[in-house]
Amino acid sequence: MADAVVLQELWTSLIGLLRSHLAALEISERLKDVQLEQPAETVLELRSAARTLHLQFTPQSGSGTWKLEEPGTTEQGGNWLLTEEAMVRFAEASVAIDMELAVEEFAAKLAA
């Protein structure tokens, strides 16, 4: 069974990495009007001028969901898993990646 305390701390670290990465994308003008909101401890909303990415996380299991909203398009979404080893596995991927690469994946969904 996963350690919920460790996973909660890793989730907090993931949020910090996302803040830094999104700020860098905004400075380089690859994203505009980026906002990061955390309406609940296990929910994160990332907004750009054109898209919104919703992330939800369950520290008891390490599982999460993502949902991308863009006006005029079909909503996209999927599942992901954060492990105690700071690795992330997206449901559609065959291998786990480290948190830094996962942050790049989440940011790419927002920036695409």
N, C-alpha and C positions, 0 to 999 in steps of 0.2 A: 504494500500500500504506500502511496506517495505521501510525503511529509508536507501537509498543507502550509505550515509556517515557512518552509524553504520555498515552496512554490509561490506563496504570496510575496516574498522578498524578491524572487526572480521576476514576477509580474511588475513590481515597482521598478526594478532595474530596466525592464523592457520599456516601460513608459518613459523613463529618463533618456534612454537611447533614442526613442522615437522623437522626443522633444528636440534633442540635439540634431538629429538627422534632418528633421523637417525645417529647423531654423537654417541649416546649411543650404537646403534646397531653396528656401525662400531668398536667402542672400544671393545665391547664384541665379535667381530669377527663373528657376525651373518649376517653381510653384508660386502662386500668388495668393495673398490673403489667407494664409494658413492659420487655423485655430485648432487647438487641442483642448477638449473639455472632458472632465471626468465626473459625470453626473452621479455615479455610484462607485464604490470602491473597486468593483469588478467590471466596470463598464468604461469604455473609452470611445470618444467620438473625435475623429479627425476630419476637419473641413478645409477644403480649398475653395477657390472661386467657383469651381465647376462640379465638384464631387464631395460626397461624404462617405467616410469609411467608419463603420461601427465595429468595435471589437468588444467581445464579452469573454470573461475568463472565470473558471471555476477552480479555486485553489485546492479544493479537496481532491480533485482528480487530475488537475493540470490541463483539462480540456478547455477549448475555447471555440468561438465561432467568429467569423468575419462576414460582413455584409457591406457591399458597395452600392451606393445610390448615386445615380446621375440622371438628371431630368431628361426625359425623352428616350431612355434606354431601358432595357430589361435589367432588373436587379440581379446582381451576382452575389454569390456567397459560398461559404465553405466552412470546414472545420479545421482546427489545428490543435496540436498538443505540445505543451511545454513540459520538459522533463527536469528532474532534479539536477541533471548534468548541464543545465542551461542550453539544451538543444531544443529546436522546434521542428515538428513534423507537420507539414500540411497534408491534409487527407489526399490530395491529388498527386502528391510527390512520393517517390519510393524511398527517399533517404531523408534523414534528419539533418538540419543545418544549424549552425550556431546562431545565437540571438542577434548578432550584428547583421548577418545575412537575412534573417527573418525580418528585421527592421527595414532593410532595403526592399524586401518583397512587399511589405505592407505599404511603404512609401511609394513604390512603383504602381501599386493599385490606385493610389490617390492621384498620382501625377500623370498616369497614362492618358 
